[in-house]
């Protein structure tokens, strides 16, 4: 039996890892493209993108692993039904109940991993992302510059470009700045060969000192431009926004447990719900993986995915209802889990129970 157990778990895990890897690539790529757009706009430094994605990885994993396990069971067992491997197993004495038990035991490590991600690792990662975002918000324009890129800074009133940046990021080469006047002053264009940062020791203000360049100010479409040549020109650098923003996902599970806020309590229920999904979707997948060889290998995937989407959708609805105070906390999101647990138990044991009831009725009728 241990050989059969290892074979079943290996088939599930291979399919689960393949599906989870593809899903991770899709979801993380979409998020990474969003962060790239923020970096292109000057809201994030390019050097922190991979750090952010690394810290957010557990948050992606906690959502994808249950789905990967669900699809992995459907694909692995569906193939075994089509190739009559399940028929051979049942003929060798492996019952459907034993198949379910072995699959649930194999899903236990996945449940533990999802629980660790949801309760501890993912909140810690989001806390680090929160710290990075706050540091980026406080960064000055000078710190956000990247060579060879036009960057929209100062709340959209200034566009800055530099051809090159020194290794210590202290000196700019080939600087171009375009700034819109705030009181109908037109457009101001500044070019300079080099630029460096200067900090006023008395006030703490920061200035960008441009050297060997020119300043052009005027209204577009008119000829009365003011042209100024300079050897050195100081331009004040705007600092980022003050204050820190707190990400809800970065709050620790212990703090959520102590909180009386409804939204925090809803998030706490959500974190406990994610590992509970694993055994329930395993129960559903084992039964939904049965395939008629005439229907094809992937025929059962559509109704199974509809069940999973409905399950996840109801969990989201229950979380929102709990956060709005429409559902008592003692019920929380348990009613959704209970509903699909009952569905899974019915799919496994309901037909046999109905068959026995029918035989009992026929026996009483014939007597």
C-alpha positions in Angstrom: 0.0 0.0 0.0 2.9 2.4 0.6 4.0 1.9 -3.0 0.5 2.9 -4.2 0.4 5.8 -1.8 3.8 7.1 -3.1 2.7 6.7 -6.7 -0.6 8.6 -6.2 1.1 11.4 -4.3 3.8 11.7 -6.9 1.3 12.0 -9.7 -0.6 14.7 -7.8 2.5 16.7 -6.8 3.9 16.7 -10.3 0.7 18.0 -11.8 0.2 20.5 -8.9 3.8 21.9 -9.3 3.4 22.3 -13.0 0.0 24.1 -12.7 1.2 26.2 -9.8 4.3 27.2 -11.7 2.3 28.4 -14.7 -0.2 30.3 -12.5 2.6 31.9 -10.6 4.3 33.0 -13.8 1.0 34.5 -15.1 0.0 36.4 -11.9 3.5 37.6 -11.0 4.2 38.8 -14.5 1.0 40.9 -14.4 2.0 42.4 -11.1 5.6 43.0 -12.2 4.4 44.8 -15.3 2.3 47.1 -13.0 5.4 47.9 -10.9 7.5 48.5 -14.0 5.0 51.1 -15.1 5.3 52.8 -11.7 9.1 52.7 -12.1 8.8 54.3 -15.5 6.7 57.1 -14.1 9.3 57.7 -11.4 7.1 56.5 -8.5 9.4 53.5 -7.7 13.1 53.0 -8.1 14.0 50.2 -10.5 16.4 48.7 -8.0 13.5 47.7 -5.6 11.3 45.9 -8.1 12.7 42.4 -7.5 12.8 42.9 -3.8 9.1 43.8 -3.8 8.3 40.7 -6.0 10.3 38.5 -3.6 8.4 39.7 -0.6 5.1 39.4 -2.3 5.8 35.8 -3.4 4.3 34.1 -0.3 1.1 36.1 -0.9 0.8 34.7 -4.4 1.7 31.2 -3.3 -1.0 31.1 -0.6 -3.7 31.7 -3.2 -2.3 29.6 -6.0 -1.3 26.4 -4.1 -5.0 25.4 -3.3 -6.0 25.9 -6.9 -2.9 24.1 -8.1 -3.7 21.2 -5.9 -7.3 21.1 -7.0 -6.3 21.1 -10.7 -3.4 18.7 -10.1 -5.8 16.1 -8.6 -8.2 16.6 -11.5 -5.5 16.1 -14.1 -3.7 13.2 -12.4 -6.7 11.1 -11.4 -8.5 12.0 -14.7 -5.6 10.5 -16.6 -5.6 7.5 -14.4 -9.3 6.9 -15.0 -8.8 7.3 -18.8 -5.9 4.9 -18.9 -7.8 2.4 -16.7 -5.2 2.7 -13.9 -7.9 3.4 -11.4 -9.8 0.3 -12.5 -6.7 -1.8 -11.8 -6.3 -0.2 -8.4 -9.9 -0.9 -7.5 -9.6 -4.5 -8.7 -6.5 -4.9 -6.5 -8.5 -4.0 -3.4 -8.1 -0.3 -3.1 -11.5 1.2 -2.3 -12.7 4.7 -3.1 -12.7 5.5 0.6 -9.0 4.5 0.9 -8.2 6.5 -2.2 -9.8 9.6 -0.6 -7.9 9.0 2.7 -4.6 8.7 0.9 -5.2 11.8 -1.1 -6.2 13.8 2.1 -3.0 12.6 3.8 -1.0 13.8 0.8 -2.7 17.1 0.9 -1.8 17.7 4.5 1.7 19.2 3.8 0.1 21.6 1.3 -2.4 22.7 3.9 0.4 23.3 6.4 2.4 25.3 3.9 -0.6 27.5 3.0 -1.4 28.0 6.7 2.2 29.1 7.3 2.1 31.5 4.3 -1.3 32.9 5.2 -0.8 33.4 9.0 2.9 34.4 9.3 5.1 34.6 6.2 2.8 36.6 3.9 2.0 39.3 6.4 5.7 39.6 7.2 6.4 40.0 3.4 3.7 42.6 3.0 5.2 44.5 5.9 8.5 44.7 4.1 6.7 45.8 0.9 5.0 48.5 3.0 8.4 49.7 4.3 9.8 49.8 0.7 6.8 51.8 -0.5 7.0 54.3 2.3 10.7 54.8 1.7 10.0 55.4 -2.0 7.4 57.9 -1.2 9.8 59.9 0.9 12.6 59.7 -1.7 13.7 63.0 -3.4 13.5 63.5 -7.1 17.3 63.2 -7.3 17.2 59.7 -5.8 14.5 58.6 -8.2 16.3 59.6 -11.4 17.4 56.8 -13.8 19.7 57.4 -16.8 18.3 57.4 -20.3 14.7 57.9 -19.2 12.3 60.8 -19.1 10.7 60.9 -15.7 7.6 62.8 -14.6 8.4 64.4 -11.2 7.1 67.1 -8.9 3.4 66.0 -9.2 3.5 66.1 -13.0 4.9 69.7 -13.3 8.5 68.7 -14.1 10.0 66.2 -16.6 13.7 65.3 -16.0 16.1 63.5 -18.2 19.8 62.6 -17.7 22.1 60.8 -20.1 24.3 59.2 -17.5 24.5 58.8 -13.8 27.7 58.2 -11.8 28.1 54.9 -9.9 27.5 56.6 -6.5 24.5 58.4 -8.0 25.9 61.7 -6.9 26.6 63.3 -10.4 24.5 63.6 -13.5 25.7 63.9 -17.1 23.7 65.6 -19.9 20.7 67.0 -18.0 17.5 68.1 -19.5 14.6 69.6 -17.5 11.2 70.8 -18.7 8.9 72.5 -16.2 5.4 74.0 -16.6 4.8 77.3 -14.9 2.1 77.4 -12.2 0.9 80.9 -12.9 0.7 81.0 -16.7 4.4 81.5 -17.0 4.6 79.1 -19.9 7.3 76.4 -20.1 10.9 76.5 -18.7 13.5 74.4 -20.4 16.9 73.8 -18.7 19.9 72.0 -20.1 23.2 71.4 -18.4 26.3 69.4 -19.0 26.5 68.1 -15.4 24.5 68.2 -12.2 25.1 67.3 -8.6 23.2 67.4 -5.3 23.8 70.0 -2.6 22.4 69.9 0.9 22.0 73.2 2.9 23.3 72.4 6.4 21.2 75.1 8.0 17.8 74.3 6.6 18.3 70.8 5.3 16.9 71.7 2.0 18.3 69.9 -1.1 19.3 71.5 -4.4 20.3 70.2 -7.7 23.3 72.3 -8.9 23.5 72.4 -12.7 26.7 73.5 -14.4 27.5 74.8 -17.9 24.0 75.1 -19.3 21.2 77.3 -20.3 17.6 78.3 -19.2 14.9 79.0 -21.7 11.5 80.4 -20.6 8.5 81.5 -22.6 5.1 80.6 -24.0 4.8 77.9 -26.6 4.1 79.4 -30.1 5.6 82.8 -29.2 9.0 84.3 -29.9 9.7 86.3 -26.8 11.7 83.7 -24.9 14.0 84.6 -22.1 17.4 82.9 -22.6 19.9 82.7 -19.8 23.3 81.1 -19.9 24.8 80.0 -16.6 27.9 78.4 -15.2 26.0 77.2 -12.1 22.3 77.1 -11.5 20.5 75.8 -8.3 17.2 74.0 -8.5 15.4 73.0 -5.4 14.7 69.2 -5.1 11.2 68.3 -3.9 11.0 65.6 -1.2 8.5 62.9 -1.2 5.2 62.8 0.6 5.4 62.8 4.4 3.8 60.2 6.6 3.6 56.4 6.4 0.9 54.4 4.8 0.0 51.1 6.3 -1.0 48.1 4.1 -3.9 46.1 5.6 -2.2 42.8 4.4 0.9 43.7 6.4 -0.8 43.6 9.8 0.4 40.6 11.8 -2.1 37.8 12.7 -1.6 38.5 16.4 -2.5 42.1 16.0 -5.6 41.1 14.0 -6.5 38.7 16.8 -6.4 41.5 19.4 -8.2 44.0 17.2 -11.9 44.8 17.5 -12.2 46.4 14.1 -14.6 44.6 11.8 -12.3 44.8 8.8 -9.4 43.4 10.8 -11.6 40.5 12.1 -12.7 39.8 8.5 -9.1 39.6 7.4 -8.3 37.3 10.3 -11.1 34.9 9.2 -9.8 35.1 5.6 -6.3 34.0 6.7 -7.7 31.1 8.6 -10.0 30.2 5.7 -7.1 29.7 3.2 -5.7 26.6 4.7 -9.2 25.2 5.3 -9.8 25.4 1.6 -7.1 22.7 0.9 -8.9 19.6 2.5 -12.3 20.7 1.2 -11.1 21.1 -2.4 -9.3 17.8 -2.1 -12.5 16.2 -1.1 -14.3 17.7 -4.1 -11.5 17.0 -6.6 -11.2 13.3 -5.9 -14.9 12.9 -6.8 -15.0 15.3 -9.7 -11.9 13.7 -11.3 -13.9 10.7 -12.4 -13.9 10.7 -16.2 -15.8 8.7 -18.7 -13.3 7.6 -21.4 -15.7 8.6 -24.1 -15.9 12.2 -22.8 -12.2 13.0 -23.1 -9.5 13.9 -20.6 -10.5 17.6 -20.0 -14.3 17.3 -20.1 -14.6 17.3 -16.3 -12.4 20.4 -15.8 -15.1 23.0 -16.7 -17.7 22.0 -14.1 -15.0 21.4 -11.5 -13.6 24.9 -12.1 -17.1 26.4 -11.8 -17.4 24.7 -8.4 -14.0 26.2 -7.3 -14.8 29.7 -8.6 -18.1 29.6 -6.8 -16.4 28.5 -3.6 -13.8 31.3 -3.8 -16.4 33.8 -4.8 -18.6 33.0 -1.8 -15.6 33.3 0.5 -15.0 36.8 -0.8 -18.7 37.7 -0.4 -18.6 36.3 3.2 -15.5 38.3 4.0 -17.1 41.6 2.8 -20.3 40.8 4.7 -18.3 40.1 7.8 -16.4 43.4 7.4 -19.7 45.3 7.0 -21.2 43.7 10.1 -23.9 41.9 8.2 -22.9 38.4 9.5 -22.2 37.6 13.1 -18.5 36.9 13.8 -19.2 33.5 15.3 -20.5 32.4 11.9 -17.9 34.3 10.0 -16.9 32.4 6.8 -17.6 29.0 8.3 -20.9 28.7 6.5 -19.2 28.7 3.1 -16.8 25.9 4.2 -19.6 23.9 5.7 -21.7 24.3 2.5 -18.9 22.9 0.2 -17.8 20.3 2.8 -21.4 19.0 2.7 -21.3 19.1 -1.1 -18.1 17.0 -1.1 -19.5 14.5 1.4 -22.7 14.2 -0.7 -20.7 13.6 -3.9 -18.8 10.8 -2.2 -21.4 9.1 0.0 -24.8 10.4 -1.3 -25.2 8.2 -4.3 -24.4 5.0 -2.3 -26.9 6.1 0.4 -29.6 6.7 -2.2 -28.8 3.3 -3.7 -29.2 1.6 -0.4 -32.5 3.4 0.3 -33.8 2.3 -3.1 -32.9 -1.3 -2.5 -34.5 -1.2 1.0 -37.7 0.1 -0.6 -37.7 -2.5 -3.3 -37.1 -5.2 -0.6 -40.0 -4.0 1.5 -42.3 -3.7 -1.6 -41.5 -7.3 -2.7 -42.0 -8.6 0.8 
